[in-house]
Every structure is written in structure tokens, then in C-alpha cells.
Amino acid sequence: MRPILMKGHERPLTFLKYNGDGDLLFSCAKDHTPTIWFADNGERLGTYRGHNGAVWCCDVSSKSLSLSLALALWFIHRMFFGIL
């Protein structure tokens, strides 16, 4: 495994998580912008908007292709979210 440089967050990271295949990396930060990255090169795939505060943790489901952040559910392929 080699180091990955991810540029994009404006405040400190709070959490990192790979998806089940290991090709995507999800980051949470105090800048309230959960972000998805390509794990092989650190290129940003997308940023999820809608949080008003720090995002401390996330989880990724391989069954539903979604990213769960506390009470927000983000659909990875559509960059859409709904509040649970």
C-alpha cells in the first residue's frame, strides 16, 4: 500500500473508511463535507452537501450502494441524500 494525497478538506479529518472492494475511500471532516475519493490515486469523486456541522463518522453498505452519516443517507451513484 502506498500513501494517498487527498486535497480538498478545509478542516481536520475525523474519519476514513474504504468501501468493501477497496477502490473508494470515504472521508469525514470538521468542514461538514463528507467526500468520496478514488483510492488508487486520491482523486476526488464527489462531495456530499447538506450537513451543518462536523461529520464524525460514516459507514458504507455494499448491499445498497449507500453511505450512512448519522441521520443522513447518501446514495453514492446519484449524489442524492435523504434525511432518515
Secondary structure, DSSP 4 states (H G I P E B T S, - for coil): ---------SS-EEEEEE-TTSSEEEEEETTS--EEEETTT--EEEE----SS-----EEETTTTEEEETTEEEETTTTEEEE-
